[in-house]
Structure formats: structure tokens, C-alpha cells
Amino acid sequence: MSKHESRPPVGSASENLPREQRGGLGSASRSPAVGEIGFVGLGHMGTAMAANLVAAGRRVIAYVRRPDRISQLEALGLRPTTDIGDLLDCELVISMLPDDAALREVVFGRSDDDLDGLAAGLMPGAIHLSMSTISTATASLVASEHARYGQGYVAAPVFGNPDAAKARQLFIVAAGASADVERCRPILDVLGQRTFVIGADPQDANLFKLLGNMMSATALEMLGEVVAVVRKRGLDPRPFIELMTSTMFGGRAHKIYGDKIARQDYAAGFVLPLVLKDVRLALAEAEKSSVPMPSVSVVRDRLITGIARGYGELDWTALGLIAAEDAGLYAVPLSAVDD
């Protein structure tokens, strides 16, 4: 069968499997994935991760839509292609896509395209390792579709920015059938410094990721507010941040982003529209569970404010810029100065 021909589903057998086995049909007895790895989603994060796989000796086929990126990816040792069909013979395909819609398109294909998506095209026993930050509903939908075709699906979203991805310092939250997770573990070990396996249901990893991002976002909002107070009193905020991060608030988020907010460094990393997407997903999850999240609702409104002011290309540390402006302070983003 050509890799451009869709493979028939295995029927409804996967629907009757225990919860911990769904998404892993046909892959439980297979060894760790070998051969070429497919990669979809070559943004800043995805490119750094794919390059690390190459540096570790793996062969990576990188699917991109824009032909003008081919030479850049070739220089990193990747084998770029504009035909997603070139990934369909891989035992493992990694996706690092920006949102639910992009992931669904890759998995299910497009109605205006004669090429089916990954689910219909991958071989039985192959694994889709989704490292995107998406909703739990989409994670469950995609996992079920892969199970229909006898494929595995592992959700493994990451905590960390592009610099952390380059340095292999990502923290990974993984969930899926245990056999599928174990097949992916050598790859996860290359990409991050630690993997937390939290269970068999892929959607749970995405829930943890969304909630973790909300903790960081609310921390950045508070950092922006307190730094604005310090600056409004005519003081340098950096000693204050050093004091707080050396005593009661020594976590990575406070240390890394507190320093950037104090230095008014808002250069793009995790840009505001993507943060807003995650905030909305998290609020939807909370509403589904009848749990109010008032602090996150404040962050949502602040992000909308920042985007309305033209800061959509800035990092989420720009929450500090918004707080400074609302306090009557004039703050110039370092990224604007650099440009």
C-alpha cells in the first residue's frame, strides 16, 4: 500500500479496551521506536527540539509548508519536506503545533486536500507523540482517532521556552498507554531534563500543562504589579527581585521572569496571543469542572489589553509592561530598542 493511500481503521475494538490501553492498540509488544522520526511543527520550539534529535544521532524528516525554510532546516541536519506523506512510514511522528485547529488538521487532514491526515496514513503500531499545548477535548478526540487505526498516541506537552528547548532543559509531562510511553522515553530523554509520567489518559497531561501555565501567568502578573510599585517609588526593582527570589519565591518562574520584568525585557519568547489561547483553554477546563479562577480571569483581560495596545509580538513578560503603563510609568520594551 502506498503511503499516500489511507489505511483502513481497525474497527471498533479499541473502543472496548480498558482506559489505560486506549491509544496503544497494536504497539504494546513493540520495541522503542527506531528509524526515521517524523516531525510536524517547526516553530522556534519545534526546530530546537528536532535539531537536538539530530545531534543525538536520530534521522528526522521535518514537514514544513513553506519551501523557503528548507535550506535552514537542511543546515541543521534535518530532512525537510513539503509533503506530509513522507512521514507516513515513520514508526514515530512528533507534533509541536500551536493550537487545537492545527493539530486536528494534521491528524484528520483537510477536506480540500487529497491527502489524508496522520491517523489514516500512519501504519498500525506507529505512535503519534503530541507535544503541543492543546485542550483536553482535542487530546481525547485525537487519541480515539489513532486508536481506531491501531496506532498509539502519547501526549507530552513541555514546560520551558525556546532557550530551554535548545539546552535540553525542558520538563515534559507525559500520559498515554504505558507501553507507548516507554517506546517514546528514549526520545523524551533527548528532548528534556526530566519526564513526569502522570497516567494512561493523554488528556490528563494537557490539563496539567494548562494549569501549570496558569500558575506561571498569574505569577508574572503579580511580578509586574509589584515591580511597578517599586519603580513608582523611584527605586531599582532588581534588588527587590533578588531579595524575593533568594528567600520566599525561589522558583524558576519568579527567578527567570522576575529578572526580565525588572530589566524591562519583553523580547519575544512566549508571545501574548499564544498565552491568551492557553488562558482561555484553562478557563474552559475550570468552567467545565465548575471551578472559578478569578485570578486567571484578570490575566486574560490584561493579555487582551496588551494585544490591543500592539504588544502581540512581545513575550508574556509584557504583563509587566502593561502594569507599568497602568501605573503611569513610561516603559520602553528592550525588543523595540534592539530593533
Buried (B, 14 or more C-beta within 10 A) or exposed (E): EEBBEBBEBBEEEBEEBEEBBBBBBBBBEBEEBEEBBBBBBBEBBBBBBBBBBBEBEBBBBBBBEEEEBBEBBEEBBBBBBEEBBBBBBBBBBBBBBBBBEBBBEBBBBEEEEEBBBBBBBBBBBBBBBBBBBBBBBBBBBBBBBBBBBBBBBBBBBBBBBBEBBBEBBBBBBBBBBBBBBBBBBEBBBBBBEEBBBBBBBBBBBBBBBBBBBBBBBBBBBBBBBBBBEBBEEEEEBBEBBBEBBEEEBEEBBBBBBBBBBBBBBBBBBBBBEBBBBBBBBBBBBBEEEEEEBEEBEBBBEBBEBBBEBEBBBBBBBBBBBBBBBEBEBEBEBBBEEEE
